[in-house]
Amino acid sequence: HDPQLFQMQAATAFAHFFAGRYSDAVSWAEMALVERPNHVSGIRALAASCAMAGRQEEASRAMARLRELDPALRLSSLKNVTPLRRPEDFNRLAEGLRKAGLPE
């Protein structure tokens, strides 16, 4: 068992997210969080994916957990915690997290 498996699973969640396959992204993010429940990147993937998939209740729960772990996170500071290079990827993530309830 690879102790870093959760990182690959979270990365796979983001790959599905950026490809617009939100339900697949949710599944992979959930797998990552089974391995590492407090992995903030995995929780960001879950919140944004649920929101974009129209699963608002799940998105809100994931956002509440994210806000517990990173209470200072805002949309305005998102660029500080995500290494996305393509503006369209950053904008999609910001849109998903906004829909999930991340404050400006």
Backbone torsions as a table, in degrees:
resi	resn	phi	psi	omega
1	HIS	NA	125.3	179.9
2	ASP	-81.0	120.3	-178.8
3	PRO	-68.2	-11.8	178.7
4	GLN	-104.0	12.1	-178.2
5	LEU	-53.6	-36.9	-177.9
6	PHE	-58.3	-32.3	-179.9
7	GLN	-69.0	-41.9	176.6
8	MET	-64.2	-40.2	-179.9
9	GLN	-65.9	-40.7	177.5
10	ALA	-66.1	-40.4	177.8
11	ALA	-63.5	-38.9	177.4
12	THR	-66.0	-37.5	176.0
13	ALA	-59.4	-45.8	179.2
14	PHE	-65.7	-36.9	177.4
15	ALA	-59.7	-45.4	177.4
16	HIS	-65.7	-40.5	179.5
17	PHE	-58.0	-49.6	-176.8
18	PHE	-71.0	-19.1	174.9
19	ALA	-87.1	-1.3	178.5
20	GLY	83.4	11.1	178.9
21	ARG	-97.4	75.3	-169.7
22	TYR	-67.7	-37.7	178.6
23	SER	-65.4	-40.2	175.6
24	ASP	-64.5	-39.3	178.7
25	ALA	-61.7	-41.4	178.0
26	VAL	-59.7	-46.2	-178.8
27	SER	-59.5	-45.6	-179.4
28	TRP	-68.6	-38.5	177.8
29	ALA	-64.2	-40.9	178.0
30	GLU	-62.3	-39.7	177.0
31	MET	-61.8	-43.6	179.4
32	ALA	-60.6	-38.4	-176.4
33	LEU	-77.5	-20.7	170.8
34	VAL	-65.7	-41.8	-179.9
35	GLU	-71.0	-40.5	-175.9
36	ARG	-143.9	87.5	-172.9
37	PRO	-58.6	-25.0	-177.3
38	ASN	-103.3	18.6	-179.6
39	HIS	-74.2	105.4	-172.3
40	VAL	-62.9	-33.9	178.0
41	SER	-65.2	-41.3	176.8
42	GLY	-64.0	-38.2	178.7
43	ILE	-69.5	-38.2	174.9
44	ARG	-60.3	-43.8	179.0
45	ALA	-61.1	-43.3	-179.3
46	LEU	-65.0	-48.1	-178.4
47	ALA	-60.3	-48.9	-178.1
48	ALA	-65.8	-41.3	-178.3
49	SER	-66.6	-44.6	177.8
50	CYS	-60.1	-44.2	-178.8
51	ALA	-62.0	-45.4	-177.8
52	MET	-70.6	-24.2	177.5
53	ALA	-84.8	0.3	-179.9
54	GLY	79.9	17.8	-179.6
55	ARG	-101.6	69.6	-169.3
56	GLN	-63.7	-39.1	-179.2
57	GLU	-62.3	-44.2	177.9
58	GLU	-66.5	-39.3	178.2
59	ALA	-61.7	-41.9	179.9
60	SER	-65.2	-40.2	177.6
61	ARG	-64.4	-43.2	178.8
62	ALA	-64.1	-39.9	179.1
63	MET	-65.7	-39.0	177.6
64	ALA	-60.6	-41.8	178.4
65	ARG	-66.7	-42.3	178.6
66	LEU	-60.3	-41.9	-179.0
67	ARG	-68.4	-29.9	174.3
68	GLU	-65.1	-44.0	-176.2
69	LEU	-78.1	-31.4	-177.8
70	ASP	-138.3	72.3	-174.2
71	PRO	-64.7	-18.9	-179.0
72	ALA	-85.4	-10.8	-176.9
73	LEU	-64.3	132.3	175.9
74	ARG	-138.5	163.9	174.4
75	LEU	-59.3	-36.4	-179.0
76	SER	-67.4	-20.0	179.2
77	SER	-108.6	5.4	-176.2
78	LEU	-59.5	-36.4	179.7
79	LYS	-60.9	-22.8	179.8
80	ASN	-75.5	-18.3	-174.9
81	VAL	-117.5	-1.5	-179.8
82	THR	-129.8	130.5	-175.2
83	PRO	-89.0	28.3	-175.9
84	LEU	-68.5	133.9	-178.6
85	ARG	-95.9	-36.7	-176.6
86	ARG	-83.4	125.5	-178.9
87	PRO	-56.3	-36.4	-178.7
88	GLU	-65.9	-33.3	176.9
89	ASP	-69.5	-46.2	178.5
90	PHE	-59.4	-44.8	-178.1
91	ASN	-63.8	-38.1	179.0
92	ARG	-66.7	-43.9	178.2
93	LEU	-62.3	-45.2	178.9
94	ALA	-60.6	-40.8	178.2
95	GLU	-61.5	-46.0	179.7
96	GLY	-63.0	-43.9	-179.7
97	LEU	-69.5	-33.5	175.0
98	ARG	-62.9	-46.5	178.6
99	LYS	-62.9	-30.4	179.7
100	ALA	-78.6	-13.4	175.3
101	GLY	114.1	11.7	177.5
102	LEU	-70.2	127.2	-178.9
103	PRO	-69.8	157.0	179.0
104	GLU	-63.6	NA	NA
